[in-house]
Protein backbone atom coordinates (compact mmCIF):
# COMPACT_ATOMS: atom_id res chain seq x y z
CA UNK A 1 0.00 0.00 0.00
CA UNK A 2 1.49 3.36 -1.02
CA UNK A 3 1.69 6.37 1.30
CA UNK A 4 -1.40 8.12 -0.12
CA UNK A 5 -3.59 5.03 0.33
CA UNK A 6 -2.21 4.47 3.83
CA UNK A 7 -3.12 8.04 4.75
CA UNK A 8 -6.62 7.74 3.31
CA UNK A 9 -7.57 4.31 4.66
CA UNK A 10 -5.44 3.96 7.81
CA UNK A 11 -3.99 7.16 9.23
CA UNK A 12 -6.89 9.53 8.57
CA UNK A 13 -9.51 7.23 10.18
CA UNK A 14 -7.15 6.65 13.13
CA UNK A 15 -6.56 10.39 13.52
CA UNK A 16 -10.29 11.08 13.29
CA UNK A 17 -11.01 8.69 16.16
CA UNK A 18 -8.13 10.10 18.21
CA UNK A 19 -9.40 13.65 17.75
CA UNK A 20 -12.82 12.57 19.07
CA UNK A 21 -11.40 11.26 22.35
CA UNK A 22 -11.61 14.58 24.29
CA UNK A 23 -15.29 14.96 23.33
CA UNK A 24 -16.04 11.35 24.23
CA UNK A 25 -14.40 11.86 27.64
CA UNK A 26 -16.72 14.81 28.27
CA UNK A 27 -19.68 12.58 27.45
CA UNK A 28 -18.52 9.69 29.67
CA UNK A 29 -17.67 12.04 32.56
CA UNK A 30 -21.10 13.68 32.20
CA UNK A 31 -22.64 10.22 32.55
CA UNK A 32 -20.36 9.41 35.48
CA UNK A 33 -18.52 6.67 33.61
CA UNK A 34 -14.89 6.62 34.68
CA UNK A 35 -14.75 10.23 35.81
CA UNK A 36 -16.68 13.32 36.90
CA UNK A 37 -17.06 16.98 36.04
CA UNK A 38 -16.51 18.31 39.54
CA UNK A 39 -18.57 20.83 41.49
CA UNK A 40 -19.29 23.08 38.49
CA UNK A 41 -19.99 20.74 35.55
CA UNK A 42 -21.02 23.46 33.07
CA UNK A 43 -17.84 25.44 33.64
CA UNK A 44 -15.78 22.24 33.41
CA UNK A 45 -17.36 21.24 30.09
CA UNK A 46 -16.89 24.74 28.72
CA UNK A 47 -13.24 24.87 29.81
CA UNK A 48 -12.44 21.45 28.38
CA UNK A 49 -13.89 22.27 24.99
CA UNK A 50 -12.18 25.67 24.98
CA UNK A 51 -8.79 24.22 25.87
CA UNK A 52 -9.03 21.57 23.19
CA UNK A 53 -10.11 24.17 20.65
CA UNK A 54 -6.90 26.12 21.32
CA UNK A 55 -4.82 22.95 21.21
CA UNK A 56 -6.24 21.94 17.85
CA UNK A 57 -5.69 25.43 16.45
CA UNK A 58 -2.03 25.22 17.49
CA UNK A 59 -1.71 21.67 16.17
CA UNK A 60 -3.18 22.79 12.84
CA UNK A 61 -0.69 25.66 12.68
CA UNK A 62 2.13 23.21 13.35
CA UNK A 63 1.47 21.15 10.21
CA UNK A 64 3.00 23.61 7.73
CA UNK A 65 6.28 24.13 9.65
CA UNK A 66 6.63 20.36 10.08
CA UNK A 67 6.08 19.85 6.35
CA UNK A 68 8.59 22.56 5.44
CA UNK A 69 11.26 21.37 7.86
CA UNK A 70 10.86 17.66 7.12
CA UNK A 71 10.05 17.83 3.41
CA UNK A 72 7.14 15.43 3.94
CA UNK A 73 4.42 17.05 1.85
CA UNK A 74 1.90 14.35 2.75
CA UNK A 75 1.54 15.97 6.18
CA UNK A 76 -0.63 18.62 4.52
CA UNK A 77 -3.29 15.96 3.94
CA UNK A 78 -4.08 16.06 7.67
CA UNK A 79 -4.34 19.84 7.98
CA UNK A 80 -7.97 20.23 6.88
CA UNK A 81 -9.20 17.54 9.29
CA UNK A 82 -7.29 19.08 12.18
CA UNK A 83 -8.65 22.52 11.31
CA UNK A 84 -12.21 21.22 11.24
CA UNK A 85 -11.72 19.59 14.63
CA UNK A 86 -10.46 22.94 15.94
CA UNK A 87 -13.75 24.44 14.75
CA UNK A 88 -15.72 21.53 16.22
CA UNK A 89 -14.29 22.12 19.68
CA UNK A 90 -14.76 25.89 19.36
CA UNK A 91 -18.37 25.23 18.39
CA UNK A 92 -18.88 22.93 21.39
CA UNK A 93 -17.31 25.57 23.65
CA UNK A 94 -19.64 28.22 22.20
CA UNK A 95 -22.77 26.03 22.42
CA UNK A 96 -22.01 25.12 26.02
CA UNK A 97 -21.87 28.81 26.87
CA UNK A 98 -24.93 29.64 24.73
CA UNK A 99 -27.23 26.83 25.87
CA UNK A 100 -26.06 25.59 29.26
CA UNK A 101 -24.54 28.75 30.71
CA UNK A 102 -26.80 31.45 29.21
CA UNK A 103 -29.89 29.29 28.68
CA UNK A 104 -30.44 30.87 25.24
CA UNK A 105 -31.49 34.10 26.97
CA UNK A 106 -30.97 36.67 24.22
CA UNK A 107 -30.59 39.71 26.47
CA UNK A 108 -27.87 38.03 28.56
CA UNK A 109 -26.09 36.77 25.44
CA UNK A 110 -25.99 40.24 23.84
CA UNK A 111 -24.84 41.81 27.10
CA UNK A 112 -21.97 39.31 27.45
CA UNK A 113 -20.82 39.66 23.84
CA UNK A 114 -20.84 43.47 23.76
CA UNK A 115 -19.93 44.34 27.34
CA UNK A 116 -17.46 41.65 28.45
CA UNK A 117 -14.26 42.05 26.40
CA UNK A 118 -12.96 38.50 26.79
CA UNK A 119 -16.26 37.13 25.43
CA UNK A 120 -16.14 39.65 22.57
CA UNK A 121 -12.71 38.27 21.65
CA UNK A 122 -13.85 34.66 21.86
CA UNK A 123 -16.97 35.34 19.81
CA UNK A 124 -14.89 37.09 17.15
CA UNK A 125 -12.61 34.05 16.91
CA UNK A 126 -15.68 31.82 16.61
CA UNK A 127 -17.05 33.87 13.71
CA UNK A 128 -13.73 33.70 11.84
CA UNK A 129 -13.44 29.94 12.31
CA UNK A 130 -17.07 29.48 11.28
CA UNK A 131 -16.37 31.24 7.97
CA UNK A 132 -13.31 29.09 7.45
CA UNK A 133 -15.17 25.88 8.17
CA UNK A 134 -18.01 26.87 5.84
CA UNK A 135 -15.54 27.45 2.99
CA UNK A 136 -13.21 24.52 3.66
CA UNK A 137 -14.35 22.36 0.74
CA UNK A 138 -12.48 22.05 -2.55
CA UNK A 139 -15.51 23.46 -4.36
CA UNK A 140 -15.52 26.63 -2.24
CA UNK A 141 -11.79 26.98 -2.76
CA UNK A 142 -12.29 26.99 -6.53
CA UNK A 143 -15.16 29.49 -6.33
CA UNK A 144 -13.33 31.94 -4.09
CA UNK A 145 -10.03 31.75 -5.96
CA UNK A 146 -7.38 33.98 -4.39
CA UNK A 147 -9.86 35.23 -1.82
CA UNK A 148 -9.96 31.73 -0.34
CA UNK A 149 -6.38 31.99 0.90
CA UNK A 150 -6.98 35.50 2.22
CA UNK A 151 -9.98 34.25 4.17
CA UNK A 152 -8.16 31.22 5.54
CA UNK A 153 -5.24 33.33 6.68
CA UNK A 154 -7.77 34.37 9.32
CA UNK A 155 -6.59 31.35 11.31
CA UNK A 156 -3.73 33.51 12.57
CA UNK A 157 -6.08 36.20 13.87
CA UNK A 158 -8.43 33.57 15.32
CA UNK A 159 -5.50 31.96 17.15
CA UNK A 160 -4.41 35.30 18.63
CA UNK A 161 -7.97 36.14 19.67
CA UNK A 162 -8.43 32.69 21.18
CA UNK A 163 -5.32 32.91 23.34
CA UNK A 164 -6.19 36.49 24.31
CA UNK A 165 -9.72 35.37 25.21
CA UNK A 166 -8.33 32.67 27.49
CA UNK A 167 -5.75 35.03 29.04
CA UNK A 168 -8.39 37.60 30.00
CA UNK A 169 -10.75 34.91 31.25
CA UNK A 170 -8.43 33.36 33.84
CA UNK A 171 -7.43 36.76 35.35
CA UNK A 172 -5.09 35.42 38.05
CA UNK A 173 -3.30 32.18 37.12
CA UNK A 174 -2.06 32.88 33.61
CA UNK A 175 0.38 29.94 33.48
CA UNK A 176 -1.64 27.87 31.00
CA UNK A 177 -2.61 30.69 28.62
CA UNK A 178 1.03 31.80 28.79
CA UNK A 179 2.07 28.39 27.43
CA UNK A 180 -0.38 28.77 24.56
CA UNK A 181 0.85 32.31 23.92
CA UNK A 182 4.49 31.22 23.76
CA UNK A 183 3.70 28.32 21.41
CA UNK A 184 1.66 30.61 19.17
CA UNK A 185 4.43 33.21 19.14
CA UNK A 186 6.92 30.52 18.06
CA UNK A 187 4.62 29.29 15.27
CA UNK A 188 3.93 32.80 13.97
CA UNK A 189 7.57 33.80 14.39
CA UNK A 190 8.65 30.80 12.31
CA UNK A 191 6.29 31.87 9.52
CA UNK A 192 7.71 35.41 9.49
CA UNK A 193 11.26 34.03 9.38
CA UNK A 194 10.42 31.56 6.61
CA UNK A 195 8.69 34.23 4.53
CA UNK A 196 11.65 36.60 4.83
CA UNK A 197 14.12 33.84 4.02
CA UNK A 198 12.22 32.91 0.86
CA UNK A 199 11.98 36.58 -0.15
CA UNK A 200 15.74 37.00 0.27
CA UNK A 201 16.43 33.91 -1.86
CA UNK A 202 14.15 35.21 -4.60
CA UNK A 203 15.93 38.56 -4.69
CA UNK A 204 19.35 36.92 -4.49
CA UNK A 205 20.33 38.65 -1.27
C-alpha positions as CSV (number, residue, x, y, z in Angstrom):
1,X,0.0,0.0,0.0
2,X,1.5,3.4,-1.0
3,X,1.7,6.4,1.3
4,X,-1.4,8.1,-0.1
5,X,-3.6,5.0,0.3
6,X,-2.2,4.5,3.8
7,X,-3.1,8.0,4.8
8,X,-6.6,7.7,3.3
9,X,-7.6,4.3,4.7
10,X,-5.4,4.0,7.8
11,X,-4.0,7.2,9.2
12,X,-6.9,9.5,8.6
13,X,-9.5,7.2,10.2
14,X,-7.1,6.7,13.1
15,X,-6.6,10.4,13.5
16,X,-10.3,11.1,13.3
17,X,-11.0,8.7,16.2
18,X,-8.1,10.1,18.2
19,X,-9.4,13.6,17.8
20,X,-12.8,12.6,19.1
21,X,-11.4,11.3,22.4
22,X,-11.6,14.6,24.3
23,X,-15.3,15.0,23.3
24,X,-16.0,11.4,24.2
25,X,-14.4,11.9,27.6
26,X,-16.7,14.8,28.3
27,X,-19.7,12.6,27.4
28,X,-18.5,9.7,29.7
29,X,-17.7,12.0,32.6
30,X,-21.1,13.7,32.2
31,X,-22.6,10.2,32.5
32,X,-20.4,9.4,35.5
33,X,-18.5,6.7,33.6
34,X,-14.9,6.6,34.7
35,X,-14.8,10.2,35.8
36,X,-16.7,13.3,36.9
37,X,-17.1,17.0,36.0
38,X,-16.5,18.3,39.5
39,X,-18.6,20.8,41.5
40,X,-19.3,23.1,38.5
41,X,-20.0,20.7,35.5
42,X,-21.0,23.5,33.1
43,X,-17.8,25.4,33.6
44,X,-15.8,22.2,33.4
45,X,-17.4,21.2,30.1
46,X,-16.9,24.7,28.7
47,X,-13.2,24.9,29.8
48,X,-12.4,21.4,28.4
49,X,-13.9,22.3,25.0
50,X,-12.2,25.7,25.0
51,X,-8.8,24.2,25.9
52,X,-9.0,21.6,23.2
53,X,-10.1,24.2,20.7
54,X,-6.9,26.1,21.3
55,X,-4.8,23.0,21.2
56,X,-6.2,21.9,17.9
57,X,-5.7,25.4,16.5
58,X,-2.0,25.2,17.5
59,X,-1.7,21.7,16.2
60,X,-3.2,22.8,12.8
61,X,-0.7,25.7,12.7
62,X,2.1,23.2,13.4
63,X,1.5,21.2,10.2
64,X,3.0,23.6,7.7
65,X,6.3,24.1,9.6
66,X,6.6,20.4,10.1
67,X,6.1,19.9,6.3
68,X,8.6,22.6,5.4
69,X,11.3,21.4,7.9
70,X,10.9,17.7,7.1
71,X,10.1,17.8,3.4
72,X,7.1,15.4,3.9
73,X,4.4,17.0,1.9
74,X,1.9,14.3,2.8
75,X,1.5,16.0,6.2
76,X,-0.6,18.6,4.5
77,X,-3.3,16.0,3.9
78,X,-4.1,16.1,7.7
79,X,-4.3,19.8,8.0
80,X,-8.0,20.2,6.9
81,X,-9.2,17.5,9.3
82,X,-7.3,19.1,12.2
83,X,-8.6,22.5,11.3
84,X,-12.2,21.2,11.2
85,X,-11.7,19.6,14.6
86,X,-10.5,22.9,15.9
87,X,-13.8,24.4,14.7
88,X,-15.7,21.5,16.2
89,X,-14.3,22.1,19.7
90,X,-14.8,25.9,19.4
91,X,-18.4,25.2,18.4
92,X,-18.9,22.9,21.4
93,X,-17.3,25.6,23.6
94,X,-19.6,28.2,22.2
95,X,-22.8,26.0,22.4
96,X,-22.0,25.1,26.0
97,X,-21.9,28.8,26.9
98,X,-24.9,29.6,24.7
99,X,-27.2,26.8,25.9
100,X,-26.1,25.6,29.3
101,X,-24.5,28.8,30.7
102,X,-26.8,31.4,29.2
103,X,-29.9,29.3,28.7
104,X,-30.4,30.9,25.2
105,X,-31.5,34.1,27.0
106,X,-31.0,36.7,24.2
107,X,-30.6,39.7,26.5
108,X,-27.9,38.0,28.6
109,X,-26.1,36.8,25.4
110,X,-26.0,40.2,23.8
111,X,-24.8,41.8,27.1
112,X,-22.0,39.3,27.4
113,X,-20.8,39.7,23.8
114,X,-20.8,43.5,23.8
115,X,-19.9,44.3,27.3
116,X,-17.5,41.6,28.4
117,X,-14.3,42.1,26.4
118,X,-13.0,38.5,26.8
119,X,-16.3,37.1,25.4
120,X,-16.1,39.6,22.6
121,X,-12.7,38.3,21.7
122,X,-13.9,34.7,21.9
123,X,-17.0,35.3,19.8
124,X,-14.9,37.1,17.1
125,X,-12.6,34.0,16.9
126,X,-15.7,31.8,16.6
127,X,-17.0,33.9,13.7
128,X,-13.7,33.7,11.8
129,X,-13.4,29.9,12.3
130,X,-17.1,29.5,11.3
131,X,-16.4,31.2,8.0
132,X,-13.3,29.1,7.4
133,X,-15.2,25.9,8.2
134,X,-18.0,26.9,5.8
135,X,-15.5,27.5,3.0
136,X,-13.2,24.5,3.7
137,X,-14.3,22.4,0.7
138,X,-12.5,22.0,-2.6
139,X,-15.5,23.5,-4.4
140,X,-15.5,26.6,-2.2
141,X,-11.8,27.0,-2.8
142,X,-12.3,27.0,-6.5
143,X,-15.2,29.5,-6.3
144,X,-13.3,31.9,-4.1
145,X,-10.0,31.8,-6.0
146,X,-7.4,34.0,-4.4
147,X,-9.9,35.2,-1.8
148,X,-10.0,31.7,-0.3
149,X,-6.4,32.0,0.9
150,X,-7.0,35.5,2.2
151,X,-10.0,34.3,4.2
152,X,-8.2,31.2,5.5
153,X,-5.2,33.3,6.7
154,X,-7.8,34.4,9.3
155,X,-6.6,31.3,11.3
156,X,-3.7,33.5,12.6
157,X,-6.1,36.2,13.9
158,X,-8.4,33.6,15.3
159,X,-5.5,32.0,17.1
160,X,-4.4,35.3,18.6
161,X,-8.0,36.1,19.7
162,X,-8.4,32.7,21.2
163,X,-5.3,32.9,23.3
164,X,-6.2,36.5,24.3
165,X,-9.7,35.4,25.2
166,X,-8.3,32.7,27.5
167,X,-5.8,35.0,29.0
168,X,-8.4,37.6,30.0
169,X,-10.7,34.9,31.2
170,X,-8.4,33.4,33.8
171,X,-7.4,36.8,35.3
172,X,-5.1,35.4,38.1
173,X,-3.3,32.2,37.1
174,X,-2.1,32.9,33.6
175,X,0.4,29.9,33.5
176,X,-1.6,27.9,31.0
177,X,-2.6,30.7,28.6
178,X,1.0,31.8,28.8
179,X,2.1,28.4,27.4
180,X,-0.4,28.8,24.6
181,X,0.9,32.3,23.9
182,X,4.5,31.2,23.8
183,X,3.7,28.3,21.4
184,X,1.7,30.6,19.2
185,X,4.4,33.2,19.1
186,X,6.9,30.5,18.1
187,X,4.6,29.3,15.3
188,X,3.9,32.8,14.0
189,X,7.6,33.8,14.4
190,X,8.7,30.8,12.3
191,X,6.3,31.9,9.5
192,X,7.7,35.4,9.5
193,X,11.3,34.0,9.4
194,X,10.4,31.6,6.6
195,X,8.7,34.2,4.5
196,X,11.6,36.6,4.8
197,X,14.1,33.8,4.0
198,X,12.2,32.9,0.9
199,X,12.0,36.6,-0.1
200,X,15.7,37.0,0.3
201,X,16.4,33.9,-1.9
202,X,14.1,35.2,-4.6
203,X,15.9,38.6,-4.7
204,X,19.4,36.9,-4.5
205,X,20.3,38.6,-1.3
